[in-house]
Amino acid sequence: MSHPPTPADDLVGAVATTTLDLRWLQASESEVAAAMATVRRESRPKWVPTKRQVLVHVNDCLILWYLFIAFTTIAMRVHLYEVRRASAEDIGDLLLAIAILAVWLFGAYLLRRWASRPPSPRARMKEWRQTLTALANGFEPKPSPVATFSSLISVERTAVREYPRFVAPGVELGNLSYRSSGRSGEWHYLAVDLPAPLPHLILDATSSGRLSGDLPVGFEREQRMSLEGDFDRWFHVYSPHTYGKEALYVLTPDVMASLIDEAAGYNVEIIDDTLVFFIPRAADFSDAEPWEAAYAILTKVAPRIIAKSRRYLDERVPGQETPPLLAKIAAARKNPKARWTEPRAIIGPDGRRLEIRDRRTGLWSILGAVGWYALLTFLYVVPGLFAFAGFMSIVDGR
């Protein structure tokens, strides 16, 4: 049996017969600008903060801490050493602190105006180069403020941002940033649609450290399985307890060899009908390396796994057993008028997900959330309140 082709099949097949087009990464700035004028696309969405906007937030926090330190110091001197009476020296120090604050606030105003300006010419040129390279290779720039696919790296679906993100039928690649219980990080990823679902499978690349250390979840060690040859040196494989045979069905010697040769630095996840390759760092798409890596995966690794998916049916699920299906196919061939519909591929409940330890739930999740909000309170609320209290203590002379 074979499942019908998907858009990813068509794209992977097209990629395999074409050459990767990277000319815009080396083209002159005038050529890039002229090309972008005809394309009329901007790839950076408003919800992605620039480095300038991050600097504005840091400056605002420093202003609050300056007020806290200055006003509290003067207030303590008035309260402890001057019998709750503000002297002329205290008033002078207060006026000096206010003068410094006024200058700083004017600088903050100029900083905000600078941060609201378009990206620098260098940053804009990098965005243009990656946008033109994506378009030249059949991808559309489509950043997303939420996760667009299911995976361990997108478990916090509302705290995930995908930028840059380049999309073609059945395939997407880009950078994914996340924030979860005070933790944050970035991933570079490539996601491919499969013709049919496969059992959940995780390949933890040994070259990038333990995957569970970078995720809000951990894996039960009993689900780890050892494969032939030296594959264990490159990847630690995790499969649902009763689906080890299916893992061997997917990870045949040719697939393992292609993973080692072309994707040894990537963690790999097969979840439902999605194949995801990911690394715990952001990629610079104005550079050739991430495009070349994606091209190698799409031409030499993904087609092999897509072929496995197209032929797989979980015989544990009623209606997907091989002998009855073969009998129905044979009957349909003998009687063309007989109605027979190929069963929709389904994975049994024990194979849909690995058993994981979710650190987003329970005591550690509560402690993480409390810690995150406590940090925000410490950075913004505490200095603001103490600065106000110190100022009022000075004004009242006590």
C-alpha positions as CSV (number, residue, x, y, z in Angstrom):
1,M,0.0,0.0,0.0
2,S,1.1,3.6,-0.6
3,H,-0.3,6.9,0.6
4,P,-0.8,9.6,-2.0
5,P,1.9,12.2,-2.6
6,T,1.9,15.4,-0.5
7,P,3.1,19.0,-1.4
8,A,6.3,18.2,0.4
9,D,6.9,15.3,-2.0
10,D,6.6,17.7,-4.9
11,L,8.9,20.2,-3.4
12,V,11.5,17.6,-2.3
13,G,11.4,16.2,-5.8
14,A,11.8,19.6,-7.4
15,V,14.7,20.5,-5.1
16,A,16.5,17.2,-5.9
17,T,16.5,18.2,-9.6
18,T,17.6,21.8,-9.2
19,T,20.7,23.6,-7.9
20,L,20.6,25.7,-4.8
21,D,20.4,29.4,-5.8
22,L,22.6,31.5,-3.4
23,R,23.5,34.3,-5.8
24,W,21.8,37.0,-3.7
25,L,24.0,36.3,-0.7
26,Q,27.0,37.6,-2.7
27,A,25.3,40.1,-5.0
28,S,26.2,43.8,-4.7
29,E,24.1,46.0,-2.5
30,S,22.8,47.9,-5.5
31,E,21.6,44.7,-7.2
32,V,19.9,43.6,-3.9
33,A,18.2,46.9,-3.5
34,A,17.0,47.0,-7.1
35,A,15.6,43.4,-6.8
36,M,13.8,44.2,-3.5
37,A,12.2,47.3,-5.1
38,T,10.5,44.9,-7.6
39,V,9.6,42.3,-5.0
40,R,8.1,44.8,-2.6
41,R,8.3,42.6,0.5
42,E,9.4,43.3,4.0
43,S,10.3,40.3,6.0
44,R,10.6,41.8,9.5
45,P,7.2,42.0,11.4
46,K,6.4,44.7,13.9
47,W,6.1,42.2,16.8
48,V,9.8,41.2,16.5
49,P,11.8,43.5,18.8
50,T,15.0,45.0,17.4
51,K,18.2,45.4,19.4
52,R,17.4,49.1,19.7
53,Q,14.0,48.3,21.3
54,V,15.6,45.9,23.8
55,L,18.1,48.7,24.7
56,V,15.1,51.0,25.4
57,H,13.7,48.5,28.0
58,V,17.2,48.2,29.6
59,N,17.4,52.0,29.8
60,D,14.0,52.3,31.4
61,C,14.9,49.7,34.0
62,L,18.2,51.6,34.8
63,I,16.3,54.8,35.3
64,L,14.1,53.2,37.9
65,W,17.1,51.8,39.7
66,Y,18.9,55.2,39.6
67,L,15.8,56.9,41.2
68,F,15.7,54.2,43.8
69,I,19.4,54.5,44.8
70,A,19.5,58.4,44.7
71,F,16.2,59.1,46.5
72,T,16.6,56.3,49.1
73,T,20.2,57.4,49.9
74,I,19.1,61.0,50.6
75,A,16.0,59.9,52.5
76,M,18.1,57.6,54.8
77,R,20.5,60.4,55.5
78,V,17.6,62.7,56.4
79,H,16.0,60.1,58.6
80,L,19.0,58.7,60.4
81,Y,21.5,61.5,60.7
82,E,19.5,64.8,60.6
83,V,16.6,64.1,63.0
84,R,14.1,63.9,60.2
85,R,14.8,67.4,58.9
86,A,16.1,68.0,55.4
87,S,19.1,70.3,55.3
88,A,20.1,72.7,52.5
89,E,22.7,70.1,51.4
90,D,20.0,67.4,51.2
91,I,17.8,69.8,49.1
92,G,20.8,70.5,46.9
93,D,21.5,66.8,46.4
94,L,17.8,66.3,45.6
95,L,17.8,69.0,43.0
96,L,21.0,67.6,41.5
97,A,19.4,64.1,41.3
98,I,16.4,65.6,39.6
99,A,18.6,67.5,37.1
100,I,20.4,64.3,36.2
101,L,17.1,62.6,35.8
102,A,15.8,65.4,33.5
103,V,18.9,65.0,31.3
104,W,18.6,61.2,31.4
105,L,14.8,61.4,30.4
106,F,15.7,63.6,27.5
107,G,18.3,61.0,26.4
108,A,15.6,58.3,26.9
109,Y,13.3,60.3,24.6
110,L,16.0,60.5,21.9
111,L,16.7,56.8,22.4
112,R,13.1,55.9,21.8
113,R,13.0,58.1,18.6
114,W,16.2,56.3,17.4
115,A,14.7,52.9,18.3
116,S,11.5,53.6,16.3
117,R,13.5,54.3,13.1
118,P,13.8,51.6,10.4
119,P,16.6,49.0,10.9
120,S,20.1,50.1,10.1
121,P,21.3,49.8,6.4
122,R,23.4,46.7,7.4
123,A,20.5,44.9,9.1
124,R,18.1,45.8,6.3
125,M,20.6,44.5,3.7
126,K,20.9,41.2,5.6
127,E,17.1,40.8,5.6
128,W,16.9,41.6,1.9
129,R,19.5,39.0,1.1
130,Q,17.8,36.3,3.0
131,T,14.4,37.2,1.6
132,L,15.6,37.2,-2.0
133,T,17.4,33.9,-1.4
134,A,14.2,32.3,-0.1
135,L,12.2,33.5,-3.0
136,A,14.8,32.3,-5.5
137,N,14.5,28.8,-4.0
138,G,10.7,28.6,-3.9
139,F,10.1,29.8,-0.3
140,E,7.9,32.7,0.9
141,P,8.9,34.8,3.9
142,K,6.0,34.3,6.4
143,P,7.0,35.0,10.0
144,S,4.5,33.9,12.7
145,P,3.8,35.2,16.2
146,V,2.7,31.6,17.3
147,A,3.9,28.1,16.6
148,T,2.8,26.7,13.3
149,F,3.6,23.0,13.8
150,S,3.6,20.5,16.7
151,S,6.9,19.5,18.1
152,L,8.8,19.4,21.4
153,I,10.4,22.7,20.5
154,S,7.0,24.4,20.1
155,V,5.2,23.0,23.2
156,E,4.6,26.5,24.5
157,R,2.5,27.4,21.4
158,T,1.5,30.9,22.6
159,A,5.0,31.9,23.9
160,V,6.7,30.9,20.6
161,R,7.8,33.3,17.8
162,E,9.0,32.1,14.4
163,Y,11.2,34.7,12.7
164,P,12.6,34.5,10.1
165,R,10.3,31.8,8.7
166,F,10.3,30.7,5.1
167,V,7.5,28.5,3.8
168,A,7.0,26.3,0.7
169,P,4.2,23.7,0.1
170,G,4.7,21.1,2.8
171,V,8.1,22.5,4.1
172,E,9.1,25.4,6.3
173,L,12.4,26.5,7.9
174,G,13.5,29.3,10.1
175,N,14.3,30.3,13.6
176,L,12.0,29.7,16.6
177,S,12.3,31.6,19.9
178,Y,10.4,30.6,23.0
179,R,9.8,31.7,26.6
180,S,8.6,29.3,29.3
181,S,8.5,29.7,33.1
182,G,11.3,32.2,33.1
183,R,13.4,30.2,30.5
184,S,14.0,31.4,27.0
185,G,16.0,30.2,24.0
186,E,16.2,29.9,20.2
187,W,16.1,27.0,17.7
188,H,16.9,26.8,14.1
189,Y,14.5,24.3,12.5
190,L,13.4,22.6,9.3
191,A,9.9,21.0,9.3
192,V,8.6,18.7,6.5
193,D,5.1,17.3,6.1
194,L,4.8,13.5,5.8
195,P,2.3,11.6,3.6
196,A,1.0,9.7,6.7
197,P,1.7,9.7,10.4
198,L,4.5,7.6,12.0
199,P,5.0,6.6,15.6
200,H,6.7,9.3,17.8
201,L,10.5,9.2,17.5
202,I,13.2,11.4,18.9
203,L,16.9,11.4,17.7
204,D,19.0,13.3,20.2
205,A,22.2,14.5,18.5
206,T,25.2,13.8,20.7
207,S,27.1,16.8,19.1
208,S,24.7,19.4,20.5
209,G,24.6,18.1,24.1
210,R,21.6,16.6,25.9
211,L,18.4,17.6,24.3
212,S,16.4,17.4,27.6
213,G,18.6,20.1,29.0
214,D,17.3,22.5,26.3
215,L,13.7,21.6,26.6
216,P,11.0,22.0,29.2
217,V,10.5,18.2,29.1
218,G,12.6,15.1,29.7
219,F,12.5,11.6,28.3
220,E,12.1,8.3,30.2
221,R,15.4,6.4,29.8
222,E,13.6,3.1,29.4
223,Q,12.4,4.4,26.0
224,R,16.0,4.7,24.6
225,M,17.0,2.0,22.2
226,S,20.4,1.0,20.7
227,L,20.9,0.6,17.0
228,E,23.4,-1.3,15.0
229,G,26.8,0.0,14.0
230,D,28.1,3.3,15.5
231,F,24.8,5.2,15.1
232,D,24.7,5.5,18.9
233,R,27.8,7.7,18.7
234,W,25.9,10.2,16.7
235,F,22.3,10.0,18.0
236,H,20.5,8.7,21.0
237,V,17.2,7.2,19.8
238,Y,14.0,7.3,21.9
239,S,10.9,5.3,20.8
240,P,7.6,4.4,22.6
241,H,8.0,1.2,24.6
242,T,6.1,-1.1,22.3
243,Y,7.2,0.5,19.0
244,G,10.8,-0.4,18.8
245,K,10.1,-2.5,15.6
246,E,8.6,0.6,14.0
247,A,11.7,2.6,14.9
248,L,13.8,0.0,13.1
249,Y,11.4,0.2,10.1
250,V,12.1,4.0,9.8
251,L,15.8,3.9,10.7
252,T,17.1,1.5,8.1
253,P,20.9,1.5,7.3
254,D,20.5,3.9,4.4
255,V,18.5,6.4,6.5
256,M,21.0,6.2,9.4
257,A,23.9,6.7,7.0
258,S,22.2,9.8,5.4
259,L,21.5,11.2,8.9
260,I,25.1,10.8,9.9
261,D,26.4,12.3,6.7
262,E,24.0,15.2,6.2
263,A,22.3,16.0,9.5
264,A,24.6,14.9,12.3
265,G,24.4,18.3,14.0
266,Y,20.5,18.3,14.1
267,N,18.2,16.7,16.6
268,V,15.3,15.0,14.8
269,E,11.7,14.4,15.7
270,I,9.0,12.5,14.0
271,I,5.6,13.5,15.5
272,D,2.3,12.5,13.8
273,D,2.8,13.5,10.1
274,T,5.6,16.0,10.7
275,L,9.4,15.5,10.4
276,V,11.4,18.2,12.3
277,F,15.1,18.8,12.3
278,F,16.3,21.4,14.9
279,I,19.4,22.8,16.5
280,P,19.5,24.8,19.8
281,R,20.7,28.1,18.2
282,A,19.5,30.6,15.7
283,A,20.7,30.5,12.1
284,D,21.8,33.5,10.1
285,F,20.0,33.2,6.7
286,S,22.1,35.9,5.1
287,D,24.8,33.2,5.2
288,A,25.1,30.2,2.9
289,E,25.5,27.5,5.7
290,P,21.8,27.1,6.8
291,W,20.6,27.0,3.2
292,E,23.2,24.4,2.2
293,A,22.3,22.3,5.3
294,A,18.5,22.5,4.5
295,Y,19.2,21.6,0.8
296,A,21.2,18.5,1.9
297,I,18.5,17.4,4.2
298,L,15.7,17.9,1.7
299,T,17.6,16.1,-1.1
300,K,19.3,13.2,0.8
301,V,17.5,12.6,4.1
302,A,13.9,13.7,4.0
303,P,13.0,11.7,0.8
304,R,14.0,8.4,2.5
305,I,11.8,9.1,5.5
306,I,8.9,10.3,3.3
307,A,9.1,7.0,1.5
308,K,8.9,5.1,4.8
309,S,5.9,7.1,5.8
310,R,4.1,6.5,2.6
311,R,4.2,2.8,3.0
312,Y,3.5,2.5,6.7
313,L,0.3,1.5,8.4
314,D,0.0,0.7,12.1
315,E,-1.3,-2.9,12.3
316,R,-2.3,-2.5,15.9
317,V,-5.2,-0.2,14.7
318,P,-8.3,-2.1,13.7
319,G,-8.8,-1.9,9.9
320,Q,-5.1,-1.4,9.1
321,E,-4.0,-5.1,9.4
322,T,-2.0,-6.2,6.3
323,P,-3.8,-9.5,5.4
324,P,-7.4,-8.1,5.4
325,L,-6.2,-5.1,3.4
326,L,-4.4,-7.2,0.8
327,A,-7.6,-9.3,0.5
328,K,-9.7,-6.2,-0.1
329,I,-7.3,-4.9,-2.7
330,A,-7.3,-8.2,-4.5
331,A,-11.1,-8.2,-4.5
332,A,-11.3,-4.7,-5.8
333,R,-9.0,-5.6,-8.7
334,K,-11.1,-8.5,-9.6
335,N,-14.3,-6.5,-9.5
336,P,-13.7,-2.9,-10.6
337,K,-17.2,-1.9,-9.6
338,A,-16.6,-2.9,-6.0
339,R,-16.3,0.1,-3.7
340,W,-13.3,0.2,-1.5
341,T,-11.7,3.1,0.3
342,E,-8.2,3.0,1.5
343,P,-8.2,3.4,5.3
344,R,-7.0,6.7,6.8
345,A,-3.6,6.1,8.5
346,I,-3.8,6.2,12.3
347,I,-1.2,5.5,14.9
348,G,-2.2,3.5,18.0
349,P,-2.4,5.5,21.2
350,D,0.7,3.9,22.7
351,G,2.8,5.1,19.7
352,R,1.6,8.6,19.3
353,R,3.7,10.1,22.0
354,L,6.8,9.2,24.0
355,E,6.4,9.2,27.8
356,I,8.0,12.5,29.0
357,R,8.6,14.3,32.2
358,D,7.0,17.7,31.8
359,R,8.8,20.3,33.8
360,R,6.1,22.9,33.0
361,T,3.8,21.1,35.5
362,G,4.1,20.4,39.2
363,L,6.3,22.1,41.8
364,W,9.1,23.1,39.4
365,S,6.7,24.8,37.0
366,I,5.2,26.8,39.9
367,L,8.7,27.8,41.2
368,G,9.8,28.8,37.7
369,A,6.7,31.0,37.2
370,V,7.1,32.5,40.6
371,G,10.8,33.2,40.0
372,W,10.1,34.9,36.7
373,Y,7.5,37.2,38.1
374,A,9.6,37.9,41.1
375,L,12.5,38.9,38.8
376,L,10.2,41.3,36.9
377,T,9.0,42.8,40.2
378,F,12.5,43.2,41.4
379,L,13.6,44.9,38.2
380,Y,10.7,47.3,37.8
381,V,8.2,47.5,40.7
382,V,10.6,47.4,43.7
383,P,12.9,50.3,42.5
384,G,9.9,52.4,41.4
385,L,8.1,52.0,44.8
386,F,11.2,52.7,46.8
387,A,12.1,55.7,44.6
388,F,8.7,57.2,45.2
389,A,8.8,56.5,49.0
390,G,12.3,58.0,49.2
391,F,11.2,61.1,47.3
392,M,8.2,61.7,49.5
393,S,10.3,61.2,52.7
394,I,12.7,63.9,51.5
395,V,9.8,66.3,50.6
396,D,8.2,65.8,54.0
397,G,11.5,66.3,55.7
398,R,11.2,63.0,57.6
